[in-house]
Amino acid sequence: MTRRLIIWAGGILTLILIGIFVLAYLLDEPLRRRVERNMNARLKGYTVRIEKLDFHPIGLSIDLENLWIYQTAHPEPPIASIPSLHASVHRKALLSGRVVGDFQIDNPKINFDLRQFVQEAKDPTPIHQKGWQDALQAAYPLKIDRFAIRNGDLTYVDKGPYKPLHITKLNFTTENIRNVKSEKGVYPSPVHLEGVVFDKGRAMFNGDADFLAKPHIAFKGDVELDQITLNYFKPIAERYKLSVRMGSLSTRGRSENSDQEPESYRCRCRLPASGDADGSDRKSGEASW
């Protein structure tokens, strides 16, 4: 009798699980259309296209696959392509008694050119007010508490025969965005940002932020730039009547962006000596402010 009950219970449980997965599969396409529509309703000046959505009933998570972001004024080429965006319950925050979201974007590629840059610069609506956070929130009902980017790629192409500005292996992680664990008025969210700049340079930020601060996000932390090749900035420098031909920038310091006065910042720069074509004989200098 007991064995028969176990078999019956196992069979019923199996049928329930099969039914849940079939229902989730049938919901994927309607959810995709709804999420895409809601995200676009919140964005200003940009449009999102989602190729596929996978809903996972066990774990209450979703995967958005192959997202494309277009600037309305200049839709070609697309501003960004995102192979994978995963949203789920942030398990670590559950220990604090809060049910919040965990978002991770893998292998995104952001590409924009001078036309798109100029369009964004002349738009009276600042970039942070274009509805990006609201659009992400439309994809998943829980408030975002952890956000991560893995292996990002950023490219800016200017006019003329210049090399594009290129950042690879971009990684960004922050959590406790909703101030789950800390009092307001401090920097409750740890932030880590790193990337490879122009093939051999390196950029890194380690610090903390308050994403709920007003009128803007506040942050404080250590900044390090190493071997940033300057001639990539030539087209931008020329617009300000500056000449950049060669050299590299290395700097390390502590930066703060808040309503208070910023902390002192120490910078060390290395530039090639005058008339040195290969930059092997470098001059160094330091400055603080």
C-alpha positions in Angstrom: 0.0 0.0 0.0 2.8 2.4 0.9 4.7 1.6 -2.2 1.6 2.2 -4.3 1.0 5.6 -2.7 4.6 6.5 -3.4 4.2 5.5 -7.1 0.9 7.5 -7.4 2.4 10.5 -5.7 5.5 10.4 -8.0 3.3 10.1 -11.0 1.1 13.0 -10.0 4.2 15.1 -9.3 5.7 14.3 -12.6 2.5 15.2 -14.4 2.4 18.5 -12.5 6.0 19.3 -13.5 5.3 18.5 -17.1 2.3 20.7 -17.1 4.3 23.6 -15.5 7.0 23.3 -18.2 4.5 23.0 -21.0 2.6 26.1 -19.7 5.9 28.0 -19.4 6.8 27.1 -23.0 3.4 28.3 -24.2 3.8 31.6 -22.3 7.3 32.4 -23.7 6.1 34.1 -26.9 3.2 36.1 -25.3 5.6 37.2 -22.5 8.2 38.2 -25.1 5.8 40.5 -26.9 4.5 42.0 -23.7 8.0 42.6 -22.3 9.2 44.2 -25.6 6.1 46.4 -25.7 6.5 47.5 -22.1 10.2 48.2 -22.4 9.7 50.4 -25.5 6.9 52.3 -23.8 9.3 53.4 -21.1 12.3 54.3 -23.4 12.8 57.8 -24.9 14.6 58.0 -28.2 15.4 54.3 -28.4 13.7 51.1 -29.4 14.3 47.5 -28.2 13.8 44.3 -30.1 13.8 40.9 -28.3 14.3 37.7 -30.4 13.5 35.2 -27.7 12.3 34.9 -24.0 12.6 31.9 -21.8 10.6 31.8 -18.6 11.8 29.4 -15.9 8.9 28.6 -13.4 11.3 26.8 -11.1 13.4 29.6 -9.7 11.1 32.3 -11.1 13.7 33.6 -13.5 13.7 34.7 -17.2 16.3 34.8 -19.9 16.1 37.4 -22.7 18.1 36.3 -25.7 19.4 38.4 -28.6 18.3 41.9 -27.6 18.9 44.8 -30.1 18.8 48.4 -29.1 18.2 51.1 -31.8 18.5 54.9 -31.7 15.2 56.3 -33.1 16.9 59.1 -35.0 19.7 56.9 -36.5 18.6 53.2 -36.2 21.5 51.8 -38.3 23.8 50.5 -37.0 22.1 49.3 -33.8 23.5 50.9 -30.6 23.8 47.6 -28.8 23.4 43.9 -29.1 22.9 41.8 -26.0 23.1 38.0 -26.5 21.8 37.2 -23.0 20.1 39.0 -20.1 19.2 36.9 -17.1 16.9 38.1 -14.3 16.1 36.2 -11.2 15.4 36.5 -7.4 18.5 37.9 -5.6 19.1 35.0 -3.2 21.6 36.9 -1.0 19.1 39.7 -0.3 16.6 37.0 0.9 18.7 36.7 4.0 17.8 40.3 4.8 14.1 39.6 4.4 13.7 41.4 1.0 12.5 39.9 -2.3 14.4 41.8 -5.0 15.9 41.2 -8.4 19.3 40.0 -9.7 20.1 41.1 -13.3 23.1 39.9 -15.3 24.0 40.9 -18.9 26.6 38.6 -20.7 28.7 39.6 -23.7 27.0 42.8 -24.7 28.4 44.9 -27.6 27.8 48.6 -27.7 28.6 50.4 -31.0 27.9 54.0 -31.8 29.2 56.5 -34.3 29.6 60.3 -34.6 26.1 60.8 -35.9 24.5 58.9 -33.0 26.8 60.7 -30.5 25.9 64.1 -31.8 22.2 63.2 -31.7 22.4 62.2 -28.1 24.5 65.3 -27.2 21.9 67.7 -28.6 18.9 65.9 -27.1 17.5 68.1 -24.2 16.7 64.9 -22.3 19.8 63.7 -20.4 20.9 60.1 -21.1 20.1 59.0 -17.5 16.5 60.2 -18.0 15.8 58.1 -21.1 14.1 55.4 -19.1 16.8 52.7 -19.1 16.2 51.6 -15.5 12.4 51.6 -16.0 12.9 49.5 -19.2 14.9 46.9 -17.3 12.2 47.0 -14.6 9.6 46.2 -17.2 11.3 43.0 -18.0 11.0 41.6 -14.5 8.6 42.5 -11.7 11.1 42.6 -8.8 13.1 45.8 -8.0 16.7 45.6 -9.2 19.1 45.1 -6.3 22.1 43.4 -8.0 23.3 44.3 -11.5 26.2 42.8 -13.4 27.8 43.0 -16.9 30.2 40.3 -18.0 32.7 40.6 -20.9 31.3 43.8 -22.4 32.6 45.4 -25.6 32.3 49.2 -26.3 33.2 50.8 -29.6 33.0 54.4 -30.8 33.7 55.3 -34.4 34.5 58.9 -35.3 34.6 60.4 -38.8 37.9 60.3 -40.8 40.7 57.8 -41.0 41.0 57.3 -37.2 41.1 54.2 -35.1 37.9 53.6 -33.2 37.8 54.1 -29.4 37.5 50.5 -28.1 37.1 49.0 -24.7 37.0 45.2 -24.3 36.6 42.7 -21.4 34.3 45.2 -19.6 33.1 43.8 -16.3 30.8 45.7 -13.9 29.2 44.5 -10.7 27.1 46.3 -8.1 24.6 45.1 -5.5 22.5 46.4 -2.6 21.1 49.0 -5.0 17.9 49.2 -3.1 19.7 50.0 0.2 18.6 46.6 1.7 21.3 46.4 4.2 22.4 50.0 5.0 21.1 53.3 6.2 20.4 56.1 3.7 23.0 58.9 3.5 25.9 56.5 3.1 27.4 54.6 0.2 25.7 51.2 0.6 26.4 49.6 -2.8 29.8 48.1 -3.5 30.9 48.8 -7.1 33.6 47.1 -9.3 34.4 48.2 -12.8 37.2 47.1 -15.0 38.1 46.9 -18.7 40.9 46.7 -21.3 41.2 50.1 -23.1 42.7 50.2 -26.7 44.1 46.7 -26.7 46.7 47.2 -24.0 45.5 49.8 -21.5 43.6 49.0 -18.4 40.9 50.9 -16.4 39.5 50.0 -13.0 37.2 51.5 -10.4 36.7 50.0 -6.9 34.4 51.7 -4.5 30.9 52.3 -3.3 27.8 54.1 -4.6 24.4 55.4 -3.5 22.1 54.8 -6.5 19.1 56.3 -4.7 20.9 59.6 -4.0 19.3 62.8 -5.4 19.7 64.8 -7.6 22.2 62.3 -9.0 24.0 59.0 -8.2 26.7 59.5 -5.6 29.9 57.4 -5.6 33.3 57.2 -4.0 36.3 55.0 -4.7 39.7 54.3 -6.1 40.4 54.9 -9.8 43.2 53.4 -11.8 44.2 54.0 -15.4 47.3 52.3 -16.9 48.9 52.7 -20.3 45.9 54.4 -22.0 47.1 55.3 -25.5 46.4 58.9 -26.2 46.5 59.0 -30.0 43.1 57.3 -30.1 41.6 60.6 -28.8 43.0 62.6 -31.7 39.6 63.2 -33.5 38.0 64.4 -30.2 41.0 66.6 -29.3 41.0 68.3 -32.7 37.5 69.6 -32.1 38.8 71.5 -29.1 41.9 72.7 -31.2 44.2 70.4 -29.4 46.9 68.2 -30.9 47.5 64.6 -29.8 50.0 62.5 -31.6 51.4 59.9 -29.2 51.9 59.0 -25.6 50.1 57.2 -22.8 48.2 58.1 -19.7 48.6 56.4 -16.3 46.8 57.7 -13.3 45.8 56.4 -9.8 43.7 58.2 -7.2 40.6 58.5 -5.2 37.5 60.2 -6.6 34.1 61.2 -5.1 31.0 62.5 -6.8 28.4 63.8 -4.4 26.9 67.0 -3.2 30.0 67.6 -1.1 33.4 68.8 -2.3 35.3 66.1 -4.1 38.4 64.6 -2.4 41.9 65.3 -3.6 43.0 63.3 -6.6 46.5 62.5 -7.6 47.4 61.9 -11.2 50.6 60.6 -12.8 51.1 61.1 -16.6 53.7 59.7 -18.9 54.3 61.4 -22.3 56.9 60.9 -25.0 59.8 63.4 -25.0 59.7 66.1 -27.7 60.9 64.8 -31.1 60.9 61.1 -29.9 58.9 59.3 -32.6 58.5 56.0 -30.8 57.9 57.4 -27.4 60.6 55.3 -25.8 62.1 58.2 -23.9 59.2 59.3 -21.7 58.7 62.3 -19.4 56.7 61.9 -16.2 54.9 64.3 -14.0 52.4 64.3 -11.2 49.6 66.7 -10.3 47.1 66.8 -7.4 43.7 68.7 -7.1 
